[in-house]
Amino acid sequence: MGAAHATKVTKKMEKSKCSNMEDRAAAKSSASSRARPLSIQGPPNIDNAESETLDAMPNQPRQPRNLQGVLRYAMEAANSEESSRNTRLNPMDEERQQFLKEALSSLSCNVIEELQKGIKILSNVVELRPDDDTSQQEAALEKIADFVDNMDLANDFYKIGGFSIFSPCLNSPHGNIRWRTADVIATLTQNNPFCQEKFLETGLFPVLLNMVDSDTVDTARIKALYAVSCIVREQSLSLKHMETHDGYSVLLRAMQSPVKKLQIKSAFLLCSLCNKEHTNDLKLMLVNMGFIEQATGLLVANELLPEIRDQLLNILDALTNNNFLPALNECRRPELRLQSTLERYIKDLQQEENVDQLDICYRLLNKVFPESDTSQER
């Protein structure tokens, strides 16, 4: 009994001690609250209050707490919505299939119809007088150029008789019509063997060459050369036309033209042709035509554009490849002063840090003048 009484006394003392500690903590908190300003709390958030009272919707994904959770939440919500709708892909009915076919067909027909409208507008170009307004014809040519950038539509343009406009348009007295027609021809024939061949069959290739040589409008000359370039690249048949109609002489004269774009484009085209495989016949033709003499003469000029200079060096390098003796012998003619010209260009190119053209100059010196000292620091 004495032990039980002692236990009760101990519990009573502990309870009293805890009560005293709570009173002191409360007093301290009250004093602290009096020492700082009162915090003003706004009214409770109604939305939050409602969300606390509402029960969770069934099959609702758990709320996300980070980015990965947001992604998972979106996926689960989408799957839940899809499952609730119970949707599935069904085969397309015949009526809808027919509608889509007609829509696609109408789009294709609209393009062909637009091309046909352009052809019709341009069919009366020969009736235009030099002082007539040509805005309608120019717009038709621009629209055709936009459409025939697609190879299939380019071929369709031929099939619906579009090539019939080229002769009257290229021979029009209006320069804007001539150059836009040449631009259409270039777009049609670029990387398109079918249209390249069909254009050559029109017999108008010499007309383009004549435009390059002597058109009174510089833009027409440039666009005609662009068309020639698109026709002859990757088309072996066109090289015969170039030879038959003295096309290489046209290119050589274009390189000496005061029109800078014409110079660059003609030099680039010649360089491209000379770098083809199995072109010894072409190389020999250019040598016999005096191309090397003309090229070295141009290289001596101090006001030569860097782009033209580089292409001329590239052409000489291509002509002398595989130790092609006729070209090497021509380059070694003392009166052409090619060795001193190359040495001068080496100094200029070193200042420009033009490594590619430096290598070409050194290579030319080694091929044409193997006894010369080319051991100088590069």
Secondary structure, 3 states (H helix, E strand, C coil): CHHHHHHHHHHHHHHHHHHHHHHHHHHHHHHHHHHCCCCCCCCCCHHHHHHHHCCCCCCCCCCCCCHHHHHHHHHHHHHHHHHHHCCCCCCCCHHHHHHHHHHHHHHHHHHHHHHHHHHHHHCCHHHCCCCCCCHHHHHHHHHHHHHCCCHHHHHHHHHCCHHHHHHHHHCCCCHHHHHHHHHHHHHHHCCCHHHHHHHHHCCCHHHHHHHHHHCCCHHHHHHHHHHHHHHHCCCHHHHHHHHHCCHHHHHHHHHCCCCHHHHHHHHHHHHHHHCCCCCHHHHHHHHHCCHHHHHHHHHHCCCCCHHHHHHHHHHHHHHCHHHCHHHHHHHCCHHHCHHHHHHHHHHHHHHHCCHHHHHHHHHHHHHHCCCCCCCCCC
